[in-house]
């Protein structure tokens, strides 16, 4: 799948219009529903390949990937399969039973980990994951995301010495949506949706 084909696939499966409250607290006229593309194997596979390539190019010292729950877990697994690197799951909070882990998976202090995320707006979820990983003695310098909404997330991460490497930027996805609209293509699946209260 080419980059243009993947952008169009993301748009077709995940781009919604309406009135959305984002995790950052901002409101938006559009939403990229990560679960709509992460649950499609024909999209998840190519995304895993691009995640693996980005880690190879931008964080070659990384020996593991890490995905914050819930949305990034499938992406981290796809990237792991493509790269051969094991991955960690970063819980939102330590579980209250069993091992009481905040990080799930095997690791050793001092290792370099590359974060994987779906859609980045303010970077809040990634910053929480960075803190959890660094508290466990791991090194985090790079985060790879599928889409950067270009709303401050990259700058927020940079202030914590983490470089965001997006596969796509939201402007590219929106341009793909505009091209489809101008071409008069039919899209009964998800052009408009009812407003939702909150999106993570």
C-alpha positions in Angstrom: 0.0 0.0 0.0 1.4 3.4 -1.0 1.4 6.4 1.3 -1.4 8.0 -0.7 -3.5 4.8 -0.6 -2.9 4.6 3.2 -3.9 8.2 3.7 -7.1 7.6 1.7 -7.8 4.5 3.7 -7.4 6.3 7.0 -9.8 9.0 5.7 -12.4 6.6 4.5 -12.4 4.5 7.6 -11.7 6.9 10.4 -12.5 10.5 9.4 -15.7 11.8 11.1 -17.4 15.2 11.0 -19.5 16.6 13.8 -19.0 18.3 17.1 -16.4 16.4 19.2 -14.8 17.0 22.6 -11.3 15.7 22.5 -9.2 14.3 25.4 -7.3 17.6 25.5 -10.5 19.4 26.4 -10.7 21.1 23.0 -13.6 20.9 20.7 -13.2 19.9 17.1 -15.3 19.8 13.9 -13.6 16.5 12.9 -12.4 13.4 14.6 -10.1 10.6 13.6 -11.6 7.5 15.2 -8.5 5.3 15.8 -10.5 2.2 16.5 -11.9 2.4 13.0 -8.5 2.0 11.5 -6.7 0.0 14.1 -9.3 -2.8 13.8 -8.8 -3.2 10.1 -6.0 -5.7 9.3 -5.5 -4.3 5.8 -4.7 -0.9 7.4 -3.0 -2.1 10.6 -0.4 -4.2 8.6 0.9 -1.3 6.5 0.9 1.0 9.6 3.0 -1.6 11.5 5.5 -1.6 8.6 5.8 2.2 8.7 6.1 2.3 12.5 9.0 -0.2 12.2 10.6 1.9 9.5 10.3 5.1 11.6 11.8 3.4 14.6 14.7 2.1 12.4 15.3 5.5 10.9 14.7 7.8 13.9 15.4 5.7 17.0 17.9 3.0 16.0 19.0 2.5 19.6 15.5 1.5 20.7 15.3 -2.2 21.8 11.6 -2.1 22.6 8.4 -0.3 21.6 5.8 0.9 24.1 2.1 1.7 23.6 -0.2 3.5 26.0 -3.4 1.6 26.6 -5.9 1.2 25.0 -5.6 2.7 21.5 -1.9 2.3 20.9 -1.6 -1.4 21.9 -2.7 -2.7 18.6 -0.3 -0.4 16.8 2.6 -1.4 19.1 1.9 -5.0 18.4 1.8 -4.4 14.6 5.1 -2.4 14.9 6.6 -5.2 17.0 5.6 -7.9 14.4 7.2 -5.8 11.6 10.3 -4.7 13.4 11.0 -7.8 15.5 11.3 -5.6 18.6 9.3 -6.6 21.7 6.9 -4.1 23.2 5.5 -2.9 26.5 2.0 -1.8 27.3 1.8 1.3 29.4 -1.3 1.2 31.7 -3.0 4.5 32.6 -2.6 3.4 36.3 -1.0 0.4 38.0 -3.5 -2.4 38.3 -4.8 -3.1 41.7 -4.4 -6.9 41.6 -1.9 -9.5 40.5 1.5 -8.0 39.8 0.2 -4.4 40.3 2.2 -3.4 37.3 2.0 0.0 35.5 4.1 -1.4 32.7 3.3 -4.8 31.2 6.0 -6.8 29.5 9.6 -7.6 30.1 12.3 -4.9 30.3 15.5 -3.8 32.0 16.3 -0.4 33.4 18.5 1.6 31.1 17.0 0.3 27.9 15.8 2.7 25.2 12.2 2.5 24.3 10.3 4.1 21.4 6.8 5.2 22.1 4.0 4.4 19.7 0.7 6.4 19.6 -2.3 6.6 17.3 -3.5 10.3 17.1 -1.7 13.1 18.9 -3.4 16.3 19.8 -1.9 18.0 22.9 0.3 15.0 23.7 -1.2 14.5 27.1 -1.4 10.7 27.0 2.1 10.4 25.6 3.5 12.7 28.3 2.0 10.4 31.0 3.5 7.4 29.3 6.9 9.1 29.1 6.8 9.8 32.9 5.8 6.2 33.6 8.6 4.7 31.4 11.3 7.1 32.8 10.2 6.3 36.3 10.9 2.7 35.6 14.5 3.6 34.5 13.8 3.4 30.8 15.1 6.0 28.2 12.5 7.6 26.0 13.6 10.0 23.2 11.2 9.4 20.4 7.5 8.8 19.8 6.0 7.6 16.5 2.4 8.4 15.9 0.0 7.6 13.0 -1.5 11.1 12.8 -0.3 14.4 14.4 -3.3 16.8 14.6 -0.7 19.7 14.7 -2.3 21.2 17.8 0.7 21.5 20.1 1.5 17.9 20.9 4.9 17.9 19.2 6.0 21.1 21.1 4.8 19.7 24.4 6.8 16.5 23.9 9.8 18.5 22.8 9.8 20.3 26.1 10.3 16.9 27.7 13.1 16.0 25.3 10.9 13.7 23.2 10.8 14.0 19.4 7.5 13.3 17.7 7.8 11.5 14.4 4.3 11.4 12.7 3.6 9.0 9.9 1.0 11.5 8.6 -0.1 15.0 9.7 -3.8 15.8 10.0 -3.5 18.4 7.2 -2.6 15.5 4.8 -5.7 13.5 5.9 -7.9 16.6 5.6 -6.5 17.3 2.1 -7.4 13.7 1.1 -10.9 14.3 2.5 -11.2 17.5 0.5 -10.1 15.8 -2.7 -12.8 13.1 -2.3 -15.4 15.7 -1.6 -14.4 17.8 -4.6 -14.4 14.7 -6.8 -18.0 14.1 -5.8 -17.3 10.6 -4.5 -20.1 8.9 -2.6 -19.4 8.2 1.0 -22.5 7.0 2.9 -20.4 5.4 5.6 -19.1 8.3 7.7 -19.4 11.7 6.2 -21.5 13.1 9.1 -22.1 11.7 12.5 -24.1 12.7 15.5 -22.2 14.8 18.0 -20.5 12.9 20.8 -19.6 14.1 24.2 -16.0 13.0 24.6 -13.4 11.2 22.5 -10.1 9.7 23.7 
